[in-house]
Amino acid sequence: MIDAVLQSLKERLNKAQSATFIPEMSYSEIGFRATANDFANPWGQAFTLLSDIAAYPRRALTDGFFTRGLKCSRPEILKVMNVADDALLRGTTKWDAEDRCDNELDLISRIAEAPIDSNLQCNLVWKIIQGSDVLCVKDELEELKSN
């Protein structure tokens, strides 16, 4: 029985050594046209990208495990990933931003679930990135949902 277990382990190790653990990367060009037609609306992809850009620093500042496994500090990763000059990251530290981040993450989720056009969703998320008051953005969201 021990010999069978050892043989099985050897086979698994051989398979593991021959496998590729690093995912292969490929280049894919993505374009964006701000016009929509009856068959396609490009704003959905734009909203997905913009909401992820907005959520990234907010999650990094509120989730204690966010940078686990990374070989750089939280401030370094936030600096590099601040692709939209987020108002949240201008002079903010973790301890004075947690409530704000939680509120803004909740609002981003509400915007994503709202039955409104993707370009309007983009506009709302952009306002969050630019530092608009959360209550003003919530009010605007409710107004858009009621129209």
ZIBEL-V534848 format. One record per backbone hydrogen bond with DSSP energy under -0.5 kcal/mol. CO is the residue of the C=O (numbers start at 0). NH is the residue of the N-H. E is the energy in kcal/mol with one decimal. If there is no record, write none. Layout:
# ZIBEL-V534848
CO:NH:E
CO:NH:E
This chain:
# ZIBEL-V534848
0:4:-2.2
1:5:-2.6
2:6:-2.4
3:7:-2.3
4:8:-2.4
5:9:-2.4
6:10:-2.2
7:11:-2.2
8:12:-2.6
9:13:-2.4
10:14:-2.3
11:15:-2.7
12:16:-2.4
13:17:-1.4
14:18:-1.0
18:20:-0.6
39:36:-2.4
40:43:-1.0
41:45:-1.5
42:46:-2.7
43:47:-2.2
44:48:-2.4
45:49:-2.7
46:50:-3.1
47:51:-1.8
48:52:-2.2
49:53:-2.2
50:54:-2.4
51:55:-2.0
52:56:-0.7
53:57:-0.8
54:58:-2.7
55:59:-2.4
56:60:-1.8
57:61:-0.8
58:62:-2.7
61:63:-0.7
62:65:-1.6
64:67:-1.4
66:69:-2.2
72:76:-2.3
73:77:-2.4
74:78:-2.1
75:79:-2.1
76:80:-2.3
77:81:-0.5
78:81:-0.7
80:82:-2.1
81:84:-0.9
85:88:-1.0
86:89:-1.3
88:90:-1.4
92:95:-0.8
93:96:-1.2
93:97:-0.9
96:100:-3.1
97:101:-2.6
98:102:-2.5
99:103:-2.6
100:104:-3.0
101:105:-2.2
102:106:-2.1
103:107:-2.5
104:108:-2.1
105:109:-2.2
106:110:-2.6
107:111:-2.2
108:112:-1.7
109:113:-1.0
110:113:-0.6
113:115:-1.9
116:119:-0.5
116:120:-1.8
117:121:-2.6
118:122:-1.9
119:123:-2.0
120:124:-2.5
121:125:-2.7
122:126:-1.7
123:127:-1.5
124:128:-2.4
125:129:-2.3
126:130:-0.5
126:131:-2.8
127:130:-1.2
128:86:-3.1
132:136:-2.0
133:137:-2.7
134:138:-2.5
135:139:-2.2
136:140:-2.4
137:141:-2.6
138:142:-2.2
139:143:-2.4
140:144:-2.5
141:145:-1.7
142:146:-0.9
